[in-house]
Amino acid sequence: MSKIIKLLFVLFFGILVVLGLKYAPKYLRAMEIAEKSQMEHIEDTFINMDAYFEKTEVQKAATPFKYPQTTNIELPTSFTANGQNFNTLNYLDSSYTQGFLVIQNDTIVYENYWRGMKEDTRHISWSMAKSVVSALLGIAKGEGKFGSLEKTVDEYLPQFKGTGYEGVSVKDVLQMSSGVKFNEDYADPNSDIQRWFKTFALGESQDAFAQTLVNERPPGTYNHYVSINTHVLGMLLVQATGKPIAQYFKEKLWEPLGAEHNAYWLIDEEGMEMALGGLNATLRDYGKVGSLFLHKGKWGEQQLVPASWVAESQSMDKEHLQPQSKNSLHPDVGYGYQWWIPNGKDGELWARGVFNQYIYINPTTNTVIVKLSANQKFYEYTHPTSDGLVNLELLRMVANSLAAPKSEIQ
């Protein structure tokens, strides 16, 4: 009996060693990510995400496009928001800005870097990537690779039957109206978004995570921002095109836009891109995404994104998607196809990511502005630098100060 016990002990110990060899590295990596996600480290972390996560590299364009550029303008000295006056340069500094780019009439008129970032530094997009994924889905639809947006997620992806996405139309997912139950509070360590991030830090499947979510209200009735909605769109894009997101992105956007630098997407253990926020690129190359939408999906002589898709992306065709709706968790701003729509008459379009990442587009003034940041005060929701509307007024102030006739490039 003692020999059997010893044998079982040796076998059990061997299993522990094997499991340790297999799982220890991912848990050690997750611990490192947790440390580097602390506020005092994020300036460095946001420009070195590939040091902590697996990635898929996207090569720059064979023929890079460089914007015409002037000497930096002087930014307006101050702006007003919520009844307060802010010094512009102080606000940029206090919101931990790392890159700030202003493109006026298709010419760079202001470009500056701080806090470790340079012109060839690749910075995490966070949720600005959602707008890119939407554009890719629009391209796939325009190519006939994707069908009706009125069809439900589970009609395209049967693995979602019995989940919160069963019976939810793709359009409702695009418009953040899926009805899926989700807590997106980044400051709450027990929120769903933090729960997702912990699994991603361990390299675990995002597809599997998405299938654990449940529905809490009828889809298409309430605007509730759920980041995993975009992962589902990424899954739909992969199925429709038969290609990884990074590859389709390279072919349909990065190459034709003339990207000046390589980009990369963060991936999980299955090689699936973090569609909801894992794009990493340089300041100027993010600007090209803004310019593309400023010109209604057209780049030079090429219509990269169907003009109809760009128009639909801003349509807010239901009451709950419009600014000031009582049927929205975010009534300060409207929502389209993975783009935020500020309240106003200038036709503005806004890609937003946590910690103050922005691509702001104003077709009335013919302006694109990109702000990349690592705002250590982002979780302090009453702090002016974490307030999206204060940031919006900063961007509007810069655009309005530059208002001039539109360029001839349409």
Buried (B, 14 or more C-beta within 10 A) or exposed (E): EEEEEEEEEEEEEEEEEEEEEEEEEBEEBBEEBEEBEEBEEBBEBBBBBBEBBBBBEBEBBEEEBEBEEEEEEEBEEEBEBEEEEBEBBEBBEBBBBBBBBBBBBBEBBBBBBBBBBEEEBBBBBBBBBBBBBBBBBBBBBBEEBBEEBEEBBBBBBEBBBEBBBBBBBBBBBBBBBBBBBBEBBBEEEEBBBBBBBBBBBBBBBBBEBBBEBEBEBEBBBBBBBBBBBBBBBBBBBBEBBEBBBBBBBBBBBBBBBBBBBBBBBBBBEEEBBBBBBBBBBBBBBBBBBBBBBBBBBBBEEEBBBBBEBBEBBBEBEBEBBBBEBEBBEBBBBBBBBBBBBBBEEBEBBBBBBBBBBBBBBBBBBBBBBBBBBBBBBBBEEEBBBBBBBBBBBBBBBBBBBBEEEBEEEE
